Amino acid sequence: MRQCVEKTLAACLPDCRNAASKETHRPLGDVPDKQRDKVLSGMRWTVWLSALAVPFSAGTNLLLARVGPETIGVYGLLAVYVGLIASFLYFGGDPVIIRFIPECREEDRLSFLASYLLVILITLAGWLAVARFFPEALHVVLGGNKSNHFRFMVICLAPLPVAFWMILASLKGMLDIRSSQILGKLLPIVTFIAYATLYFLDRPLMVTSPFAVIWTIYLVPMILLGFIGAFRVIRHCGMSRLRFYLPRGFWSYAFGAQQSGILLFLAYRLDYVLVLDYGGLGTLGRYVTVMTIAGFVGIVNGFFMETLLPSLTNMLAVSNSTGAAQVFMIHMRILFLVATAMSCGIMVLGVAATSFMGAKYISVQRLLIVMAMVQGVANPGLFGGTVLASIGRQRLITWSAVLHMVIFASMFFLLWPHYGLTGAVAAYAVAVAASWGSIMAIARYVAPDLPSISILWFKAALVDVAVCVISFYYMPLGVYTGAFVWLCAMVVFLFVGRYGVSECMMLVQTLTPGFILPFVRRLGAGFAGSVKPI
């Protein structure tokens, strides 16, 4: 039945743009009201909580960078640690829960989650044995000047983040996206407050003991928020009798997701490992600064797209291919708007951010502009993987990971001896442009009738390149000049991307909190009298 649904989805997607235009007054018109309300509510909560959390995430990076390149370098190693756990130790990852929990009966959901956790713990024991007898493997990945015992102990703590991620994924899979977003977005807010407090009270501790500080601040709030989320999951699932239960198709899907996760980690964290080994912790700190600030394009895109996978899997679980097509299309239109806004914003204001962090980062300002442009152009292709995961074809993503690994490694070893950090950034830029583009190409190959986004993608890329050239030529742009350039770029993109007044008002109404919807509706009626309430 799953293959039939997949073919139906692929066949109906070309008509989703027309369907969306006909339902401008009522987005997701073919989605059942109960699920539609949950999806739209989840999108609203995701947008506004993300808007609240992003400044705190950015503030954490700026604060740690101001402490020193070594401290922000350790923070970059935390990202490697998170990726290591998510790819190797979290068997299958979030997509397994989001894929299967909508298909489980309510009384079987808690049994499924408990059984899945048991499988994860068994696989974790095997990985811990490998880490115990081959400690140099952890040294290559996590680096730093800490002992092998410390690295082994932080791997032993892996069940804590894994359990937290499982809780958030379970809430998403049951379309309680609001609770998942609240818990997930509280984490960067709480950690920023902790870092800021420590910065003003005991800054030398952040310099002398960055590993202990960063790992503690990461794990402790996660434990507290995890307990809250666990009670919420139990409330949804009920206290039914536990038994060992894994849905049909679990092993095939989980092994495919695990294979993809491992290759993606090896591919997309290879840069951190090589820069650390060849350039040291200080160079890694500057590299992390460039990638983190430019990477906010992908982070914010991910915030807006977090509802795509659970929405698609819930639609496909009830064979509602038309609803799935509408879900896909509204997310894609939002994605390009957000990606262009973020990349252009970072290009025109990123230099000011590096100036705030100190003189050590002046040398990476041009690299930041280029990387922000690359993120804006290439990142939308990454979400072709979400479509593949929703129809059980996530194994195909591994080919893009292999492509990324080959391109980055070959270019890194070719450019590093002559250009150093600039060569590493250039290698990563070329690799992500090719690999992320290939993911969307693979998705179109699997579903050949997938609606083409190439024209909109090309227009967004032209705007990004134009802003990059302006930012380079007039660097540094003042705040007001940068804001004017950004505003002009967005007006141009809205025009060439054919975002009409009615569509913009529909998106605004879709993402607007309920308590201010009446004002937005009156405003929309003033601009376009045909706009009807959601």
N, C-alpha and C positions, 0 to 999 in steps of 0.2 A: 504493500500500500504506500510505503514511503516513497518508492521510486515513481509511482503514479503521481503522487502529490508534487514531487520535484519537477516532473515533466509538465504538469499543469501550471505550476508556478512559472516555469520558464516560458510557457506559451502565452501566459496572460500578461507578463510584464510589459510588453510593448504598448499595451493599452492603458497602462496605469497612469501615464501622464495625462491622457484624455480624461480618464476617470477622475483624476485629481482636480482637473480644471472644472469638471462638471460639478464636483462636490466642494467647490471653494468655500461655500457658505457653511459646510459641515464636513470637516476633515475626517477621514477614515469612515466614510459613510457606510461601507460594506462590512465593517467590523461590528460584531454584536455589542449592544450598548454597555453591558457590564464590563467586557474586556476593553472596549473603547475608552470608557471612563478611566479605567486603571492605566491604560497606555498613555493617554493624554495627561493624566495626573502625574504619572511617572516622569514624563517629559518636562512638565513644569517644575517639579521638584528638582530634577536633575539640573536644569538650566540655572535656577536661582541659587541652589546650594553650591553649584560649581562656581558661579559668579562670586559667591561669598568665600569659597575655599581657595580659589586661584591666587588672590593677593597674598594669602598666608603662605601658600607653597612658594610663591616667588620671594616673599620676605624671608623665608627660611634659607633659600639659596643665597640671597644677597647678604644675609647676616653671617652665614658660615663662610662665604667668600671673603667678607671683610675681616673675619678672624684670621684667615690665612689660606694660601693655596693647599697646604697640607690637610687642613681641617675639611675644606670642601672636597678634597680628594678622598678622604675617608668616607664622606657622605656619598661620593660616587661609588665607593666600594659597597656601601649599603645597598645601592641600586643593583650591583652585581649579585650581592647576597640574596636579595629578593627575587631576582631573575633566576638564580640557581635553584632556589626552593620551588618556585612556581613551575620551572621546566622539568627538573629531575625528580623532586620529592613529592610534589603535588600531582599524583598519578592522574593524568587526563585533564586536570584543571577545571576552572569554572564552567567551560562549555558542557562538560558531562552533566553537571547538575542542572544547568539551564535547559539542556536538551531533553533530559528524561523526567524531571520532576513534574512538568505539566501533564505527562502521560500516565503518571502514577495515580492510583486511587488515593484519596485523602488518608485512609487508614494505613496505606503502605508507605507514605512519604517518609515518616520518621525511621522506619525500618530500612528503607533505601539509604538514607543519609548515614545511619549508624553502620550499615554494612559497607558502604563506600569508605567511611572513615577507617574501618578495620582493614580494608584492602590497602589504603594509603599507609597505615602504620606498619603493615607487613612489608611493603616495598621499601619503606623508610629504613627498616631494620637492615635490609640488604645493602642499601646505600651507605649506612653508617659503618657497616663492616668494611666496605671498600675504603671509606675515608680513614678508618682506624689503621688499616694495614698499608695504605698508600697516602700518607699525609702530604707528600709533595704535590699531589694533585690539587689539594686545597690551597697550597701556597701559590701555585700558578694562577688559580682563579681569584683568590681573595687578596693575595699579595700582602703588603704592609710589613711592619717590623714586629708583629705579634708572634707568639709561639704557636706551634702546631696544636698544642693543647687548647689554646684559646679558640682557634679556628674550628676544632672539633666540637667544642662546647657550644658555639653559636649554631652549628649545624644540628646539634642535639635539641636545640630550642625550636627547630623547624615546625613541630606540631602546633605551636602557638599561632604563627601567621597563617598556617594552612587551615586551622579550625576557624579563624576569623574570616578568611576568604570564603570558606564553605558556607558560613552563615550568611554573608552578603549575597552569594550566588543563589542560595536557597530562597531568600526573600525576593530576589529578582525573578527567579523562575516561577514563583507563585504570584508574580505581578504586584507584590508589595514593594514597589520600587521606591516609594517615599521613605519607608523605614530603612531600606538598604542605603539610600543616598544620605540620609541624616547620619547614620553611623559611619559610613565611609568618609564623608566630608568633615565630620568632627575630628577625625584623626589628624589631618594636616593643621587644623586650627589649634588643637591642643598641643601638638608638637612645637608649633611656632611659639606659642605662649611660653612653653618650657624653655626653648632655646633663648628667647628674648630675656626671660627672667635670669637665666644663668649668665647670659652675656653681660648684663649690668651688675650682677652680684659677684660673679667669680669667673671673669673672662679667662684668666690664666689656666684654669682647669680645662677649658675647651681646647687650649693649645697643647697642654702637656698630656692629657688623657682623652683624645678625641674618640678613640674606639669605644671606651666604656660609656662616655657621655651619649654618643649617637645611638649605640645599640640599646641602651637603657631607655632613652626617650622614645625610641621606636616601639619597643615591646610592651612597656608598662601600660600606656593608654590603650593599646590594642587589646590587652587582656580585659580591662575594665569595660570597654565598649563591646567586646565579644560576649560577656555575660548578659548584657542587655539584649543583644541581638538573639542569643540563644533562647531566652524566654519568649521573644517574639516568634521565633520559628516554631517552638513547641505549641504556642497558642494557635498558630495556623494549622499545624499537623494533628494536634490532639495527642493525648497520652495513650495511644493504642499499644497493644502488646507487641513487643519487639521480636523480630525474627530475622534470620539472614535472608535478605531479599535484594536481588539485582535484576532490573528489568531486562527483557529480551533485547539483544543487540548491544548490551552494555560493554562487553569485552572488546568487541570489534571497534566500537566508537572510541572507547577509552584508550586503546592501544594506538589508534590513529592519532588521537589528540596528543598523546604522550610523545609519539614520534615527531610530530610537528613541533611541539613545545621544546624538545631537546635541541632540534636543529635550529629553531629560531633563536634560542638562547646562545648557542655556539656562534651563530651568525651575527646577531645584533649586539652581543657583548664582547665579541672578539676585539673590537676597537679599544675598549677599556683595558683589557688584559695586555695587549701589545703596547699601548702607550705607557702603561705602568712599567712594563718590563724594560722598554727601551728608553723611556724618558724620565722615569722616577715619579714620586708622589707629587712633587710640585708641578711638573708638566701635566700630569694627569688632572691636577686641580684646575689648571687653565683650560684644558680640553673639556672637562666636565662643565665648566662655566659656559663655554660656547654651546655645548650640546644641550645643557639644561635650559638655558634661556631660549634658544631657538626651538627646543623641544616642547615648549609651552604650546606651540601650534598643535602638535599631536596630542598633548594632554587635554587641551580644551576640546579639540575634535572628539577625543574619546569620551569626554564628559557628555557631549551632546548625543553621541552614538551609543551610549551605554544601554539605552532602551531598545536598540534595534534587534539584537539577538533574542532576548526574551520575548519581544513582541512577535518576531517571525516564528519562533518555535511554538508559541501558544497558538498562532494562526494555523500553522501547519499541523499541529496536533489534532485539530478539528477539521482538517482538510479545507480550510477557508483560504484558497489561493488568491482570490480577488482582494480580500482584506490584507493578505501578506504583501501583495503588489502595492497597495496604497501605503502601507507602512514603509515599505522600501523607498518609495518615491519621495514621500515627505521628508524622510531622513536625508536623502541625497541632496535635495534642494537646500535644506538647512546646512548640510555639511560644507558645501562649497562657499556659502555665504560666510560661515564662521571661519573656515580655513583662510579665506582671503583677508578677512578683517584682522585676524590674529597675525598672520605673516607680515602684512603691511604695517601693522602697529609696532611689531618688534623691530622691523627694519628702520623705521623712522625714529624710534625712541630707545632702541637697544644701546646705542652709543652713550646716551645719558645714564643708563643703568650701569654700564661698565665703569663710567667715570665715578659714580658713587662708590663702587667697590674698591677703588684705589688705583694707584699708578701701575701696579703689577699687571693690570688687565688691559692697559691701553693697546698693547700689541695685538690683541685678539679682536679689536672692534670690527675691522673689515671682515674677518672670518665669521663673526656673528651675523653680519648683514647677509653674507652669501648663504650661510646655513639656514637662516630664517626664510630666505627665498626658496631654497631647495625644499624645506619642510612644507611650505605653502603649496608648491607645485606637486610634490610627490605624495604627500600624506593621504590624500583622498583615495588613492589606489589601494591602500592598506585595508580598506573596509570591504574590498572584494572578498577578503578572507572571512568576514562575518557571514556573507551570503553562503560561502562554501560550508562553513561550520553548521549553518542552520539546516542544510540539506544533507549533512553527513559526508561531505566530500573534503573535509579539512586536510586529509593526507596530501592533497595536491599542493598545499601551501609549502610543503617541504622543498619543492623545486625552486621556489623563489628564494628560500633560505640558502640553498646551495649556491644559487647564482650570486647572492649577496656575499657569501663567504669567499667565493673564488675571486670576484672582482675586487673586494676590499683587500684581501690578503696580498694579491698580486700587485695592486697599486701601492699599498702601504710599503712593502719591501722595496719597491722601485723608487718611491718618492721620499721616504723618510731620510735616507742618508744625505740627500741634497737640500730638502726643504723642511725637515723636522715636523713641527706641529701643523704647519700649513699643509704639508703633504698628507698628513693623517686626515685632516678635515676634508681635503679634496677627494681622497680615496673614499671616505664615508659618503660624501655627497653623491658621487657617481654611483656607488653601490646601492644606496637607498633609492635613487631615482630609477635605476634599472629593476631592482627587485620588487619594489612596491608597485611599479607599473605592471610588472609581470603578473602580480596577484590578480589585478583586475582583468588582465588579458586572459588568465586561466579561468576566472569566473565566467567571462563571456564565452569561452570555448566550451565549458561544461554546459552552460545555458545559452546557446547561440542567439536566442531571441531576447536576451536581456536588453533593455532599452539602452541605447548608446548615450553615454555622457561625455563623449570625446569632444564635442563642440563646446559645451559649457566648460569642460576641463581646460581646453585650449585658451578660451577667453580669460579664465581665471589666471592661467599661467602668464599670459601677456601682461595682465595688470601687475602681477608679482614681479616680473622682470623689469617693467617700467619703473616701479617704485624702488627696486634694487639699484638701478642705474642712477636715479635721482639721489638716493641716499649716499651712494658712493661719491658722486660728483660734488655734492654740496656738504659732505661730512665735515663737522657735525651739524646736524640740523637742530635749530632751536626748538623748544617745546611747542610754541605757537605755530612755527613754520611746519614742524612735523605733523601737528594735528591737522593743519590745512591740507597738506599733501595726502594724509590718510583719508580725510573727508572727500577730497576730489577722487581718489582712487576708488572709494566705495560707491560714489555716485556713478562713476563710469562703469563699474562692474554690475551694479543693479540695472543699468541701462542695457549694456551689451548682453547680460545674462537673461534679459526679459523677465525680470521680477516686477510684475505689474503691481499697481496699487492694491488691487483686490487680493492678490496672492500675499503681498507683504502684510496686509491687515489680517488675513487669515492666519499667517504665521505668528503675528503679534498676539492675536486672540488665543491661539493654541497654547502659547507659552506664558501667557499672563496669569498671575495668581487670581483666584476667583474674587477676592474682595475689591479689586480695582477693574474687573471686567466691565461693569456698566459704563465707566468713563471711556474705556477703549472702544466699546461698541458705539457710543455716541460720536467719538472721534472718527471711527471708521465710516459711519453713516454720512458724516460730513464730507469725507473724501470720495467715497464711492457708495452711493445710496443703496446699491444692491447688496451690500454686505449684511448678512443676517447673523443673529446670535448663534453661538456654538451650542 
